[in-house]
């Protein structure tokens, strides 16, 4: 009985956050890096209550398209966000997890500066581990550690756009 309890505990712990890479389903389309655009500082350090390492970086506006709906995102001024932006444009087939997030395991790693965030806000974009991009579409408390990348500003229909299964998500600078 003791072994069964220990086994169930391990399974429960390992099923949270990003699934491991062997369970990831999806494709990645990496476009050419395109860093042109507005260089005006948004001055927004997080309308959804999020904070970045030093707030929003200059030229950090990102368009995220999900099932034909466009969402505006602001990326934080940190090395992880910069590295992810340099991969854009890209389309990821993101998988469902826990009824509150979509994730994708990138084929390469990104810089990590993880911290126990305490709470997740709907629209948060974070990195789990060193290669798992996560978009959260529900708010909740967590004890897991993530590296903050940014947040989606207009989250009104985010959960509806993401749906219940896997979904293609396009990130463009």
C-alpha positions, 0 to 999 in steps of 0.5 A: 500500500505504501508503494502505491501511495508513493507511486501515485504521489510521483505521478501527480507531481510529474503531471503538472506544468509542461509534459515531457518532450516525448508527450509533446505533439506539434510542429514549429515553423521558424520564420526569419528573424524580423526585429523591425517595427516601433521602438517606442517604449510602451511604459506598461509594466503589466496591465494584468498585474504582472511585473517583469525583470525591469518592465516592458522592453522597448520594441516589445509588442508581439502579435499572437494569432490563435484561430484567426483572433489576434491578441496583443502581448507585451514582452518583459525586458529579460534575456528569455523574452529577447531570445524568444522574440529573435525566433519570430515569426513562428507558429507552434502547435501547442498542447493542452494541459490541466485545463488552464494552459497550452504548452510547447516544447521548443527544440532548442533551449532559451536562457532561464531565470526561473522564480517561484511566481506564486500566482499565474494570471490569465494571459501570462506567457512563461518558460517552464524549464529551459524549453517549454513555452506556456500560455496560461488562460486561467488565473490560479496560485502555483508553487512551480517556478517559471521564467517570465516572458510576457503577458497577453493584454486583451484576454477577454476571449483567450480561453475560447480562442485556445479551445480544449485541444491542441491549437496552432499559435502564431507569434509575430514581432 
